């Protein structure tokens, strides 16, 4: 099945990819492709948008309509594409730094507008491409090249941030829980409104090495052993959830989607009504 996905959805001339051995991004890229395949969407009706960072290399490997944009601006570009072509499935592949640091303002306003984008965050808790700086999701006390003694900042929960800003679908998956993550990406693509799936990746080269998390296998085992489904987590105390990875659908609501509301204005003006 993996080889069939490569032949169908990857630009094979650009493979093998440049991600480090053990990186979880390859798994998550496959999950996106598998979700699209499971939904039976024509690849010409998909636009994949990425910014800058390790995860954003996926736009170069995946054979859809793709655009590799500037740092933090993937959601802004995707918003323009969706407004121009509301019929297309517009999917943003972004990292924790790209989405929640320099791109944070675009994230919250796209969520507020409830524009029909699917944002898949490859969240490895660090800036991997540029040398291991701590990111907005690096856990408090963990180390990076810019926090050699541990960061004192509280991390963002990107899914909660998006939900608080107005996203109508949020979920969390992980590199280990591939089948569940594929299903959540499918749900996000199918949902009419702003969807965000926060996907826990693994970065053994920088985050794992600097924080003594072991190799990629050990980091994947941690996801396996510390994941809690959202339904179970709802009945747990904050202390019980501390240090756990809550996965599953986190929030869902239905209210008017931006491009549909915008079309109503266009139609009204076309009829000569103000």
ABEGO torsion letter per residue (X at the ends): XAAAAAAAABBAAAOBBABBBGBAAAAAAAAAAAAAAAAGBBAAABBBBBBBEAAAAAAAABBBBBBBBBBGAAAAAAAAAAAABAABBBBBBBBAAAAABAAAAAAAAAAAAGBBBBBBBBBAGBBAAAGGBBBAABBBGBBBAABAAEBABBBBBAAAAAAAAGBABBBBBBAABAAAAAAAAAAAAABBEBBBBBBBBBBAAAAAAAAGAEBAAAAAAAAAAABBBAAAAAABBAAAABGBBBBEBABBBBBBBAAAAAAAAAAAAAAGBX
